[in-house]
Amino acid sequence: MPSQTLEKPADNHALRSAVISVRGLHKYYDLGETRVHALRGVNLNIERGEFVAIMGASGSGKSTFMNILGSLDLPSSGSYRFEGIEVAALSKSEIARLRNQRIGFVFQGFNLLGRTSALENVELPMLYAHVSSQVRHSRTQEALSLVGLADRADHFPSQLSGGQQQRVAIARALVNRPSFILADEPTGNLDSRTSVEVMEIFQRLNELGLTIILVTHERDIAQYATRQIVFRDGKIVSDTPVLDRLNASEVLQTLPQLEED
């Protein structure tokens, strides 16, 4: 599959092709004698270069849908096509390679290795992808610079604030040149100002052409996306463009600086 570079694309509608296309998606879980119908016939396209916020209450199906988009789970029925490829038709090793090389994950809990530096944490996905050391070093430096942490490359997670740790996690998600970033509640453990700083990074990356899929229960955070999709009872009940979209850079100008402890 071709790599996506972080260069701003030309304003050409032909460049906006579907990264994700799902049709008639159902997911069942059997819990003893009870069958839970987590997804009920979901249909959705996400185009290249979009910034989509997926919302919904607990039990709405949004987490199940996120797991399927991230190739962490397969649907019970229906079609999930990733860049035109039917994911269910891939072997386990092909799905693992797709997860590693084409999807950048960002989690609420950062998921950094505590005994390795920021640089080594960011390099990790490229080790699994067997990228050469020279390319690893170049991409790692580029990714840390993009998130404003070039001068923290040698720091361990315990030496970084929560916001800085999340920036390292975003840099780690970028290094394999993914087709999209899948961010699961990335601001859930952060204070208000740091949350907006993280959203400023996502908006900047999106302006460079990267597709962002953000799973959140926070309505104010969803206002930084360009499109909002709401799940309820396993179905999409709302799919709308974001009106009065927030600009994170402008919002930051109105927030006080946090004092270091």
C-alpha positions in Angstrom: 0.0 0.0 0.0 1.4 3.5 -0.8 2.7 5.7 2.0 1.1 9.0 2.9 3.5 11.8 3.4 2.8 14.9 5.6 2.7 17.3 2.7 -0.3 19.6 2.2 -2.2 18.3 -0.8 -3.3 20.3 -3.7 -6.9 21.6 -3.6 -8.1 18.8 -5.9 -11.3 16.8 -5.3 -9.8 13.8 -7.0 -7.3 13.5 -4.1 -10.1 13.0 -1.6 -10.7 9.3 -1.9 -12.3 7.1 0.8 -9.8 5.8 3.3 -12.6 3.9 5.1 -15.8 2.5 3.7 -18.1 0.4 5.8 -21.4 -1.1 4.6 -24.0 -3.0 6.6 -21.6 -3.5 9.6 -22.9 -5.7 12.4 -21.1 -6.9 15.5 -22.5 -9.4 18.0 -21.0 -10.5 21.3 -22.2 -13.7 23.1 -22.1 -13.3 26.8 -23.3 -16.6 28.2 -26.8 -17.1 26.9 -27.1 -13.4 26.1 -26.3 -12.0 22.6 -25.3 -8.3 22.6 -25.9 -6.6 19.3 -23.2 -3.9 19.5 -23.4 -2.6 15.9 -26.5 -2.6 13.9 -26.0 -2.1 10.1 -23.6 0.8 10.1 -22.8 2.5 6.8 -20.1 5.2 6.6 -17.4 6.6 4.4 -14.4 8.6 5.7 -12.5 10.5 3.0 -8.8 11.2 2.9 -8.0 14.4 4.7 -11.0 14.5 7.0 -11.0 15.3 10.7 -13.8 13.2 12.2 -15.0 13.1 15.8 -16.9 9.9 16.8 -19.2 10.4 19.8 -21.7 8.5 21.9 -22.5 7.4 25.4 -21.2 4.3 27.0 -22.8 1.3 25.3 -23.5 3.3 22.1 -21.2 1.2 19.9 -18.6 3.8 19.3 -15.8 1.8 21.0 -16.7 -1.4 19.1 -16.7 0.6 15.9 -13.3 2.1 16.8 -11.9 -1.4 17.4 -13.0 -2.5 14.0 -11.6 0.6 12.3 -8.3 -0.1 14.0 -8.4 -3.7 12.9 -8.3 -4.8 16.5 -11.6 -6.7 15.9 -13.5 -7.9 12.9 -17.3 -7.4 12.2 -19.7 -10.3 12.5 -21.1 -9.4 9.2 -20.9 -6.5 6.6 -18.0 -5.0 4.9 -15.1 -2.9 6.1 -12.8 -1.7 3.3 -9.6 0.1 4.1 -8.2 2.0 1.2 -10.3 -0.3 -1.1 -9.1 -3.5 0.6 -11.6 -5.8 2.4 -10.0 -6.2 5.8 -11.9 -9.5 6.7 -10.2 -11.1 3.7 -6.7 -10.5 5.0 -4.6 -13.0 6.9 -3.8 -12.4 10.6 -0.2 -11.4 9.6 -1.5 -9.0 6.9 -3.9 -7.4 9.4 -1.1 -7.0 12.0 1.1 -5.3 9.3 -1.8 -3.0 8.3 -2.2 -2.0 12.0 1.5 -1.3 12.4 2.2 0.5 9.1 -1.1 2.1 8.1 -2.8 3.1 11.3 -1.4 5.5 13.9 -2.9 4.9 17.4 -3.1 7.5 20.2 -4.6 6.3 23.5 -5.9 8.1 26.6 -3.3 6.5 28.8 -0.3 7.3 26.5 1.0 3.7 26.6 4.6 4.7 26.7 7.4 2.4 27.9 8.6 3.8 31.2 12.2 2.7 30.9 12.9 4.0 27.4 13.4 7.6 26.2 11.0 9.6 24.2 13.1 9.0 21.1 13.1 5.2 21.7 9.3 5.2 22.3 8.8 7.0 19.0 11.1 4.6 17.2 9.3 1.5 18.4 6.7 1.0 15.6 9.5 1.3 13.0 11.5 -1.6 14.7 8.5 -3.9 14.1 8.3 -2.6 10.5 12.0 -3.4 10.0 12.9 0.2 9.0 16.6 1.0 8.7 18.3 2.8 11.6 19.1 5.8 9.4 15.5 6.2 8.4 14.3 5.6 11.9 16.5 8.4 13.3 15.3 10.8 10.6 11.6 10.1 11.0 11.8 10.2 14.8 13.5 13.6 14.8 10.9 14.9 12.3 8.0 13.5 14.3 9.3 14.9 17.6 9.8 18.3 15.9 6.2 18.3 14.6 4.9 17.9 18.2 7.3 20.4 19.6 9.5 18.0 21.6 12.8 17.9 19.7 14.6 19.1 22.8 13.0 16.3 25.0 14.1 13.3 22.9 16.4 11.9 25.7 13.8 12.4 28.5 12.0 9.4 30.0 8.2 9.5 30.5 8.6 10.1 34.2 10.5 13.3 33.3 7.7 14.6 31.1 4.3 16.1 31.9 1.1 14.4 30.9 0.8 16.7 27.9 4.3 16.0 26.8 3.8 12.3 27.1 0.7 12.6 24.9 2.8 14.5 22.4 5.4 11.6 22.4 2.5 9.2 21.7 1.3 11.4 18.8 4.9 11.4 17.4 5.0 7.6 17.7 1.7 7.4 15.8 3.2 9.4 12.9 6.5 7.7 12.2 5.2 4.9 9.9 3.4 7.5 7.7 -0.1 6.2 8.5 -3.1 6.5 6.4 -5.0 7.9 9.4 -4.6 8.6 13.1 -7.1 6.8 15.4 -7.2 8.8 18.7 -9.2 7.2 21.5 -10.1 9.8 24.2 -6.6 11.5 23.8 -7.5 14.3 26.1 -9.2 12.2 28.8 -6.3 12.4 31.2 -5.3 16.1 30.5 -6.2 19.5 31.9 -8.1 22.0 29.9 -5.2 23.9 28.4 -3.1 20.8 27.6 -6.2 19.3 25.9 -6.4 22.3 23.6 -2.6 22.1 22.9 -3.1 18.5 21.8 -6.0 19.5 19.6 -3.8 22.2 18.1 -1.4 19.5 17.1 -4.2 17.4 15.5 -5.5 20.4 13.6 -2.1 21.3 12.3 -1.5 17.7 11.2 -4.9 17.6 9.5 -4.0 20.8 7.6 -0.9 19.0 6.3 -3.3 16.3 4.8 -3.4 13.7 7.5 -6.8 12.0 8.2 -7.7 12.2 11.9 -10.4 10.0 13.6 -11.1 11.1 17.1 -13.2 9.1 19.6 -14.4 11.3 22.4 -17.3 11.9 24.8 -16.4 15.6 25.3 -18.5 17.9 23.1 -16.1 20.8 23.4 -13.2 18.6 22.1 -15.4 17.4 19.2 -15.8 21.0 18.1 -12.2 21.0 16.9 -13.0 18.4 14.2 -14.7 19.1 10.9 -17.3 16.4 11.1 -19.2 14.8 14.0 -20.7 11.3 14.0 -22.9 10.3 16.9 -23.6 6.6 17.8 -26.6 5.4 19.8 -27.7 1.8 20.4 -25.3 0.5 17.8 -26.4 2.9 15.0 -25.3 6.2 13.6 -28.0 8.7 14.6 -26.2 11.9 13.5 -23.5 12.7 10.9 -23.0 16.4 10.4 -20.4 19.0 9.6 -19.1 21.0 12.5 -20.6 24.5 12.6 -18.7 27.2 14.4 -15.6 25.0 14.5 -13.1 25.9 17.2 -9.6 26.9 16.2 -7.2 25.6 18.8 -4.5 28.1 18.2 -7.0 30.9 18.8 -8.5 29.3 21.9 -5.0 28.9 23.4 -4.5 32.7 23.2 -7.5 33.1 25.6 -6.3 30.5 28.2 -3.9 31.2 31.1 -0.5 29.6 31.1 -0.3 26.8 33.7 2.3 27.2 36.4 4.8 24.4 36.8 4.7 22.5 40.1 
